[in-house]
């Protein structure tokens, strides 16, 4: 991937991007990975300010990893996703538009090389009854959920939560919804 100044100037790492201080004002992190990434919230702010617009005019994912042609959009959500689904979808849309305008890489490129990952707090987002039926878990037992995930991993089939499966093939080649623990495994395999 070509270098773009605005992206280079907004470098950070995953641990910093995953920081959440909304719980009692204390810091907690959704990952310990120090993998270098682009702080896309900063990119969005600079991009919009360069157009003489407020950063409130768009939303953005937390970070982006660019490796060769591959582009990975990452959003961290430590709270309950019940009221956040629409916001996440808006972040995806706005981020794709901003990234495409900056780089010239449009939706066709993202469908071939793009990945979206939502990292969520599993404790605050247990499987819904509908998700259990879809997964054929039948019970909410954590051990059964782990067994089901093990077999879906072996089948190379991803269980996508929070109505984000529609973005696979529409905008991205791959879409993942990972708990913090599963994200740690994923990120350690790509670094």
N, C-alpha and C positions, 0 to 999 in steps of 0.2 A: 504494500500500500504506500502511496506517495505520502510525503510529510506535509502537513498543513500547520502553519504557525499557531493558529488559534487552538488546535488540538494539543500541540506540544507544550504550549504555555499553561495548560490546565492539567498537568500531570499530578497524580496522587497515588494512593494505594488502596486496595480493597478494604483493609481494616479501617482506615480513616473514613472511607465512604459509608461503611456500615454502622458507624457510631450513632447511637441513639441516646439522647439525654432526656427524653420525655418521661421516663419513669423515675419519679422522685428526684429529678435533677441529677442523678448519678449516671455516669457513663457506662454503657454496655455496648458490646460489639457483636455483630452477627457473623463475623468471621475473624480469624486470626491471621489470614493470609496477607502478606505484604506485597503481593503481585502488583506490579505497576499497571495503572489504568489511567484513563482519561476521566476527570471529574466533569461529567456532562452537565451538571447543574451550573458549574462555572462557565462552560462553553455556551450554554443557553443564555446566560446573563450577558456575556460579552457580545454574543451574536445579536441579541435584541437591542442592547445599548448601542451597537454600531449602526443600527437602523433607526436610532433615536426613539426607541420604544422601551417601555418598562418591562422588566423581567416577569412581571405578573401577566403578560400577554400570552405566555405559553408555559407549559410544564415540561419536565424532562426526566428521563431515567437518571439513576444515580451515577452510573459509570458505563464506560465502554472499553472493551479490550479489542485492539486491532492486531491481528497476526497474519501477515501476508494478505490474502484476500478476505480472510475470515473476519467478521465483525460480530462481537458479542455484546449485546445490550444487557445490563444488569440493574435490577431494581430490588432494594432491600425494604421489607415491610415487617417491622417487629410487632406491630399490634394486630388486632383482629381485622381480618380482611372483609368482613361483612359490608362495611360502608366504604371500602376503598376500591372496589372493582372498577367503577367508572373512572376514578382518578388514575388508576394504573393504565387503563385503555387510552385515556387522554395523553398520558406520558409517552406511551408507545407511539401514538400518531404524531404528536408534536416533535418527538425526538427523531423519528424517521424523516420528517420534513426538514428539520434543521440540519441533520447530518447529511442528507442528500443535497441540500443547497450548498453546504460548505465543501463537500467532497466531490460532488457530481455523481455519486453512487446512488442511483435511484432504487425503487422497489424491485426491479428485475435483478439487480445485484444482490439485494438482501434475500430474495427468495432462493438464490443459489448459494450464498455464503453466510447469510445472517442467522444469528441465534438470539433468542430472548430468554433470559432467566429471571424468574421471580424467586427471591429467597425469602421465606416466611418463617415465622415462629410457630412451630408445630403445636406447642402447648396452648397457644391462643387460638388455633385454627384446627380443631379436631375434625376428622372426617364427618360430613353430614350424612344423614340417612340415605339421601339420594346417591352420594358418592360411594357409600358402602354397597348399595345395590349394584351400582355400575361396576364396582370392583369385585362383586360377589363375595365380599368378606363375610356378610351375614351378621357379624358381631363387631363390637367396637374394641375388642381385645387388642391391646398393643402388640401382642405376640402374633396374632393373626394378620395384622396390618404389615408387620415386618416380613412374615412369610410371603404374603401377596406381593410385596415390593421386591423381594428376592427373586420370585419367579418372573415378574414383569421385567426386572433387570436382565435376567438370563435370556428372555425372549427379545431383548433390545426394544421393548415397548415401554413408552413413557406414559405415566398416568399424569395428565395435565389437569390441574385444579383451577378453580375460580373463573370458569368460563373463558379461559385464555386459549383453548385449543383451536378456536377459529382463526387465530393469527398464524398458525402453522399453515404453510402453503400460501396463505393470503399475503403475508408480509415477510415471513421468515422460513428458512429451511427447517429449523428446529426450535421448539419451544419447550422449556422445562419449568416446573414449579418444584423447587427444592426446599426441604427443611434445612436448617443451618448445618446439621451434620452431613446430609447428603451433598450440600454445596462444598463443604470442606473436601470431601472425597473427589468431587468433580474437578475442583480447581487444582488440587494436587496432581491430578492426571494430565492437565493441559500445560502445566508450568515446567 
